[in-house]
Every structure is written in structure tokens, then in C-alpha cells.
Amino acid sequence: MREPRARTARRTARRRAWGTTGGAAALISAAALVVPAAAPAGAAGPPAPGSGPQQVLPGRHTATPALVDGLHEEAGGGGSAADAALAHLAARRDRYHIADPARDLSPRQTVAAGGTETVRLQQRHRGVEVLGGQYVVRMERKGGKRTVTGTSGRYFTGLKTAVTPGVDEALAVERAVEAAERRLERAGTTGPRDDAEDVPPLTGTARGLVVLPMGEGVLTRHVTVRGTHPATGEPVLQEVYVDARSGYPVLQYSGIKTFTPAGAAPDTAARRGGATAAAAAAAGEEQRVTGSGVKQDGRTVELQLVRDDSGGYVMRDRTRTRGTGDDNQLSTWDARGKDVSDVSGRWPDGIKEFGSPTPGFGKDATEAGAVDAHWAAGKVHDYYRTVHGRDSLDGRGTTVNSLVGVTWFGTPYVNAFWDGTKMVYGSGDAEYRPLSAGLDVVGHEMTHGVVENSANLVYAGQSGALNEAIADYFGNAIKTDAYGISMDSPDSGLLGETLCRTKTPRACALRDLNDGRTTSASFLGVAFGTDNGGVHLNSTIFSGALWDLRKDLGRTLADKVVYKALTEYLTPLDGFTEGRNAVLAAARALGVPATGLRAAERAFNAHGIVPDWELAMGVDSDLLLGRLNTTDSSVGAGGGWWVTAKSNDSGSEPYSVWAGRTDGTGALKLVSPNDGRYHVNPATDGRTVVWEAYGPGSVDLLARPLAGGPVKKLLSGRRGWHGLQVEGTLVSFSHTFRPGVPVQVGYLRLGETEPTWVGRHSRRDSTAFQSLRNGKLSYIQRTYSRPTGYRYSTELLDIATGRTTVLPQAGTPQYLGPTALTDRYVFWIAREGDDQARRAVRRANLDGTGMTDISKETGPDALFAGALTASDDAVTVTAYHRDWAWPAPGGQYRNDILPKLWQFSTDGSRRDRVSCNRGEQSQAAAAGGRQVVWMDATTGYTDLVTRARPAGRCT
């Protein structure tokens, strides 16, 4: 691995972004792979037959161009469209640099409409699918002859990795599930519910080998993890990519596409839904009937129904689909009484289509949101068929199933999502109507289905924000057209504004496409654990540009341009810049005049979506190590040194542990061996470094002196060693021996082979959140008993004497979080009230006396604290803003709702922001005095940065 360079000067804005937050995240980034050329301002005339391209945008880190436009090259009329596309690429290897298209590209989808054919080809490296590697060939077909008009996409020419895995599926699934569990622990807002043991554990399903296109490629095993969050009850559907040689999870993101941020389902779900309806049809002759119902807004609307063999009427619409199969329909299902976790990625047992004894559906169907859902599904279906000639979500007349009235452990659920096969709408609550009551919400969720069956934009980072932006655009376009809303209205860009019972539309709205957000002023860099890398946080930057385009070009033309860009130009890993290029190319292909093209360029320029826009990000911190390109690894500091994991610039190499001085002087030190394993989560006391090493057979706990010397293996297991700390000859950690077993805190003396486990353990009892200082170990003890349920305590163990002190609490804790030790105090996070978004930062003397809260749980300055680190002079807390909420009030996503670092004096008299950087701040480590080292994602990728003292107050 090439030695990274340390920088001590405060970095400027002139830095090139690579990844979203690092590692495999880098490939789902702002401008990770393509550097676009400037687009021509005006529309060119039709090219002459056989002429060369009018525009070529080069790909970045690949020899294959990102876009070739303005072609008129004969492709031959015989054979399939896919055969013609492959032949075109093969005949022009000097342009595309694809050595063997027939071997390395497989047909994924062909769409023929109006004399045009669009072929999507999936890249395979030595037979293994490449994530996001898609190339698109566009053709016209007239008189039996095909002519290629353009190509675009991503084909990665630099892939060289071998494709023989060293990790079997079983270990990959186990590591993926563990990684998902750790991600949920970090994102959780409370401790486990008392019935957490009754929640089935997360499960993983192996999906096969996938090459991540970073550098020479990273061979991974793709695992889908499903289940229920044990603390929040939210559905879990995590796509995890595990390095197939070392077993380390290098990429993870949620596959559930929600309308608002949540705090691909199997095909069997769709088939089962269709089969249920088909069985009902088979029992007797169906009669198609036009009925009616009253929507939530009081309007009476027509509903397309079916009269079943019992004489009743059900919400099953067979009038709109062109397919002949029994499962081609629009059906609306009564999912009241079903938990959100029952319906995500699966078809729940026992649900039925909404029914009525007469064609006129009554109050019950109205209040449930069923009338709105059924009517709106038909409206969205009609829009895509009428405006774009698309037959349902997949273009082939697929069934559209809508599940209405889902709750969250019997309490209201205010959200909606597309899980890959169906729409799911929450019940709403006292303020919010059922989510199906918004036509824009229904249009948004159904558009996710259209995106999934066309560009299939990866739902993470910028490609995920682009996915959300397009869903917002079409959802709002359908609503404004259906209700006759003027595009000039200041409220035309509001989404979800009709969902509230008492709030004004603007106060109710969940997003606003007229919010004026720009990349330079508004882009929020976050890790994938936060909103999947900002898919909602950053979406209105792009959707706002599209909405401005609609105002300038007119409704129908703008819609056709955006749809053409989605279905014929965009590919899975595209971000904002590629989205701009796709829209402009689609506009030229549709003959938009020069004035319209200039208006389109202005729309993107106004929102800061221009080439190299990432360079405009500024920070107030000092850079220690740039572009870490890691996933789920922490930072350590002690004795004047910092330690962190780092990959190479493309994120393709296994991670290594590096160390450097916190004052930025001296040379960096490579601590771990370059042995093909992933070396992560290091800690140091300034003399020794300890860390985890993920390999194909085990996860080892390793140690090495900073001054040099051999690497020693301290412990080994199938699962990780977390929360590492080292002091002298003592090393502390937490560990879970197997899935479903609570975590345990332990410690080990260097030279020993067996750890000592602390606290009380059972099927439900556990210890966690440890901190080590001066031979003492603090931790949180969780104990379960009936009928009281879980109890939490903060405990301090004197390792030399074996004496344990239980520290006092102000009340009865509902949650206790991370601890931190100094020479004088124990600090920890506590929640005793019902408000899960407010937590105290608590302190006690080492003997248990003097308990006080240096940051209160209630009041205007209360924080939603998540982690802390301490020196003898200060306590630094990673926290959300006290007004943290999803969605943000008024639909405005703000910088201050993201994780930020707050620093307190040890007595709580002083409180400051550590840094005013925009974006996520995480993995903080106290470096002595008031200095803090942390990972900063402001610019859209992760750097290791520091400040010697807090910034103060940020405005």
C-alpha cells in the first residue's frame, strides 16, 4: 500500500471528492467515476449517416466513455436488439475499449417504443456481475434496419481481481448479520424493548458473488439481511457486501425506499399477492364494476372494482393492465393490524383486499386510506401509460399491490415505502392522515418501482439521492397535473402537504422542491448509517433543478425529458453530475431547442450542479489523514498519537492501521501487516496499538508496540472484538460469541491467553459501553427480571482489587449509553424520561459520590447524545441537535440535525461546538486537553481531522 501523506495545514476547498464516506462507499459518490465534459449550449442538427459522435464525455478511471451522443451508425437489422448492441460495441473497440463485449456484457433489459430500442447491458468480470457496471446502447429501427444513436453508462476497464472466493457463504452471512446488528446498535435511539427476546433475530440470505468496481476490483459476497430492529421495531432490509477473501463487510446500505428517512424483496411476495387474487377469481366468474368511495379530502371518486363470487365488491382493478395473466392488476389490501415488520420484504398472512357489500365503499375504507390508495394507484398508472407509454411499473403490466393501514407495534406509523414488490402505507396518527392520502406520496413510491425497473439507481449516497429526487419529481408532477396546481404557485413544490389534519400545507409538507438548496450551500456529507448516505437529506438539490426545468420547458416536455434520461441514459451508480449530463442529453435527443437547452443548463447551474461542484466545500478543521476510504471503523487517540484504518485512494485495498502524532508532526507509521486481512477499529495509549483483523477463518485481536516489534495475537473468534481500549498491559473489549447471545465486556493482560469477563450475564443480561483508565473499567450493566423488565446500571470495576462500585442515578434509567473515564470522574449518557430524543450527560466521582448531570436531559439545551470521549480537561459528546426529527419540520433538512461534536468542561460550566463543519462528525477520540480527533464527512468522503480547541458557537 502506498504510504499516505499527512497534512497539518488547514485544508482549503480545492479538494477533489472521491467517495461518499469511504471504502466501498466511494463508488456510490458525488463524482466517483466520471468527469464530464462541457455540454454544448444548443441543439445540433441531425448527424449524417455514418458520421462520428457529436459529443463524447470521458469516463474517469476507465477508458470507456461515459456518454457518446449524436451517432448515426448502422447496427444491422438482423437478430435481437441486444445482439445488435453488442456487435456495435465490438466493431468499435477503439472507441469503447471493451475487449470482448459478448463475453463481458450480458443483456439485462431491452425496451422498444416508437421505433426506438434501448438496450441495457450488465458488465461481468470473469463471469461475475459488477455492481453498477451497466452500459446502454440506444438505437432507432426503421425498415428493418437499426441505427445506433448513442451510448452511455459505466464500464470499468481497470478490473483485474481474481474471482475465486476464500470465504464460504455461511461465514459471509454470519459476518453480514453481525455488521447489520452493529449498524443498528449505533443508529438505535433506545435500549431493547422488554419483549426484545421475542423478536426473531436478523437473518441473512446469500445472493452470490459481486465485484465492487474500486481500483482493480474487490470480490465480495452479496448478502441481504432482513428482520426487525430489536429496539425500534422498524423493518430491516440491509444489503451487505462482504469481502470474499477476508470476510470483512465493506459496503452496507438499507434497501427499503421510504418517503421520509426511516429512523429488494423476494419475488414470492408479488407472486403470492397475485395468486391470492387469482384464486378468488378462479372460484367464480369475476365481474368488473365501477364503484365509488370518498377520499380523505372529502371528494367522491370512481373506483375500479371486481365483484367476487360471494356477491361482494373488492378493490381489484383489472381495467388498466394490458397483460393477460391473472396476476396483472391493481389491488389494495387491508393491512390494519399488521406491524410494519410483518410486511417488509414478505407477504403477510391473512390479509385480504378491501371489500364492501356494495360498489360504494363507506367510511371504514375512507378512514383507513384505502379509497385514496386505490384511486391514486390508478392515477399514477394512467400517467405513466398515457404520457410515457409505460405499462405498469416494470413496463410489462406487473401487478401493483398496495398495503394500507400498517402500524408500528400497534401504534401509529407515519411513513410509506416501496420494498421491491409492493407499496406499504402507514396508518397515520392524530395529526397525519394515512400516507396513501397524498397522491404525491403514492406517485413517489410507485416511481421507485419504475426506477428499479430501469436505471435501478443504487439506494445510497448520491445515486440514492438521485433515486429520491426522481421519485419526488414524478410524484409531484402527477399531483400538480391531477389537481390543476399552477407551476408558478410558491406551494407547487410541496410534497406531503395534504397529509395533515390541522397544520397548514407548508407546515405539514415533508419536502419542498422550491426550497432553493444548492450543492455549495446545502449538500450534507454523511455516512451510510445516516439516511443511507443522505438519500433524503440531499435529494431536493437535484429535484429542485428538475422542478425548475419543468417551469421553463413546460410540464409535458420536461416530464418526457426526465423520463428519457431515467430510462435510456442513467445507470445504477450515477450521481448529480451524471444526472445533469443525462437530462441534457435526453433534451437534445428530443429536439429541445437551444433556448430550452440553455434553460436546462441554468436550472442545474442555479442549484450548483456543475462539473467539479464538490471542490467548493470548506472546513474549519486541520487534516491529519485524508480520504480514509473505510467502512465501519473507528478512531483511537492517546499519549500524543492517533490511530485509524485506511484503504488506498480507490478503496480497493484491504484496510491497514496507521498511526501519527496528534500535533501533525513527524512521519506516519504503518502498524498492521499488509496480509490481505482488514485491520480495523484501532486503539492506542501512545505506547501500544490494539486492533481487530478480519480474515477468512477468524477475527483476531492483535497488538503491537508503536515503537515497532512483532505483531501479537491476543484473542481469536468468529465474531469481532469491539470498543477496544488499551492502557499499559491491559486491553478491554466487548464480544458476542454467537448470534443471539448478549454482548459481554472483558479484559485481558498482555501475555495472558484467557480473558476475564465482567458483570452479570445470562440469556438477557449483558454488559457493554466500556472505558479503561488507571486500572479501572467502567461499563453499563443490563439486567432482566420479571415483571419489571430491563434495568440498567453504571458500574466501575477496580481490576486490581476486584471491587465493583454501582454508581448512583438520578431516577430510573430507561437507557444508559457509552461511558468515559478520567483520573477523577466517570461520565456516561442517561435517559430517564419518555422522550427518546433527549439524554443527559452524567458524571460521578470514582467512589460513586457527587453524581450530577453536566448536560441536562430536559430543557432548551438538552442534547440527543449518542457517544462520548473524555480527557481530564473536557468531555466531548457526539450528539444530534435537540430538535432532531425525521422528517425535519416543514420538510427542510438542516445541517444541525446531523451528528455534531459538543464539548463540555468537566463541571459542565462551559459548552462549545468542536467544529462548525457542515456534514456528519463521528468517531471522536479525546487527544488530551481540549483537542479532539474525529472522522469528518463534510465534503462527501471521510477524512481524519482535528482541532486543538473548540470552534465555539456555530451560526
Order of alpha helices (4+ residues) and beta strands (2+ residues): beta-beta-alpha-alpha-alpha-beta-beta-beta-beta-alpha-beta-beta-beta-beta-beta-alpha-beta-beta-beta-beta-beta-alpha-beta-beta-alpha-alpha-beta-beta-beta-alpha-alpha-beta-alpha-beta-alpha-alpha-alpha-alpha-alpha-alpha-beta-beta-beta-beta-beta-beta-beta-beta-beta-beta-beta-beta-beta-beta-beta-beta-beta-beta-beta-beta-beta-beta-beta-beta-beta-beta-beta-beta
